[in-house]
Amino acid sequence: DDDAYHVVTFTPFEWSYSVLDGCTITRGMATGLDTDENYGGGVFIQTGALFINNCLITNNQADDRAGGIYVDGGSVFMVNTIVLDNTIEDLQSGGPGFEDWGGNGGGAYILDGTIVGRDVVFDNNSATSGGGVYATNSEIWMSSCEFKNNDCFNHGAGMYASSGTLELYGSVFDNNRATTGIIGHGAGGGLFASEAVTTIKDTTFVNNM
């Protein structure tokens, strides 16, 4: 079995930073039994700051949080990076091929942390809420970013933001879908923001459902 719970793990004992540049991060499967094993299939970050430049984060899975990137109390700074085809899947109890989108943050999940992006694309990621990005009590700053073709069952197919701050500049939300499906009550096809201090400028929302 060549798959790993996390392809990249960044958990320094005290604050520090590191850089990923020009990497492809793929085939992470955070589908274990413990918390550390079912969050963040592609990248798992606790404390510290990770800079992700010119990377492709694709085809990663998690059972509960963050198919692509998980941040807990830390920061991620992203430039010219694509987050593509990452999913939340229940592979433990459902058996092969069973998908229930049982958690949040298909592309990224940010908890008590910071995500900063410039020229970043979140494309075709899936989750219960926050298909592209799910953030709670966090700081979000995005410029010239694209959120497209992301799916969720409940809230915020492109992005879900709860509490914290949200700033969007010159970005695009296109063809994201919060579906009613069999379960859920889809809301916020492009963006769902609740109790977050929000600033949006020069940003386009089109074809979201």
HELIX and SHEET records of a PDB file:
HELIX    1   1 THR A   35  GLU A   37  5                                   3    
SHEET    1   A 7 VAL A   8  PHE A  10  0                                        
SHEET    2   A 7 VAL A  43  GLN A  46  1                                        
SHEET    3   A 7 ILE A  69  ASP A  72  1                                        
SHEET    4   A 7 ALA A 108  LEU A 111  1                                        
SHEET    5   A 7 VAL A 133  THR A 136  1                                        
SHEET    6   A 7 MET A 159  SER A 162  1                                        
SHEET    7   A 7 LEU A 191  SER A 194  1                                        
SHEET    1   B 5 TYR A  17  ASP A  21  0                                        
SHEET    2   B 5 ALA A  49  ASN A  53  1                                        
SHEET    3   B 5 SER A  75  LEU A  84  1                                        
SHEET    4   B 5 LEU A  56  THR A  58  1                                        
SHEET    5   B 5 THR A  24  THR A  26  1                                        
SHEET    1   C 7 TYR A  17  ASP A  21  0                                        
SHEET    2   C 7 ALA A  49  ASN A  53  1                                        
SHEET    3   C 7 SER A  75  LEU A  84  1                                        
SHEET    4   C 7 THR A 114  ASP A 123  1                                        
SHEET    5   C 7 GLU A 139  SER A 143  1                                        
SHEET    6   C 7 THR A 165  TYR A 169  1                                        
SHEET    7   C 7 VAL A 197  LYS A 201  1                                        
SHEET    1   D 7 TYR A  17  ASP A  21  0                                        
SHEET    2   D 7 ALA A  49  ASN A  53  1                                        
SHEET    3   D 7 SER A  75  LEU A  84  1                                        
SHEET    4   D 7 THR A 114  ASP A 123  1                                        
SHEET    5   D 7 GLU A 146  LYS A 148  1                                        
SHEET    6   D 7 VAL A 172  ASP A 174  1                                        
SHEET    7   D 7 THR A 204  VAL A 206  1                                        
SHEET    1   E 3 MET A  29  ALA A  30  0                                        
SHEET    2   E 3 GLN A  61  ALA A  62  1                                        
SHEET    3   E 3 THR A  87  ILE A  88  1                                        
SHEET    1   F 3 SER A 126  ALA A 127  0                                        
SHEET    2   F 3 ASP A 151  CYS A 152  1                                        
SHEET    3   F 3 ARG A 177  ALA A 178  1                                        
END                                                                             
